[in-house]
Amino acid sequence: FRSPERGEVVVFRYPANNPTTYFIKRIIGLPGERVSIVGNTVTIYNAKNPEGLILDETYLGDGVQTAGGCGKSSFELLSGEYLVFGDNRSQSFDSRCWGPMKQSQLIGLVRLRLWPPKSAEVFAAPSY
């Protein structure tokens, strides 16, 4: 009913080889933006932030490394493309490896995590 927003966690079809596989990742970059990774800093460039907006990713655990991935550190997103990263960045197979996710691959937003039962959690997009 609406386009996903930065920071929301989404379910989507794996964009590279196997469309029967589903992934869950967090949206970092939106259509039409440029995203740059320098060290562990993610910077978003768009019309509202031509000088860049540094993401405050306080939801990541201590010691999580954004740099690395599969070596990509700069992305230009076209219309209908999203950049998605896993929250466990050092172990995540995400857009840093296979590039942007297309909006047509999106299944839906993650609103609730029920497993494991002792740590069920409601998801809300962070405020950057």
Disulfide bonds with the S-S distance in Angstrom:
Cys70-Cys97 1.92
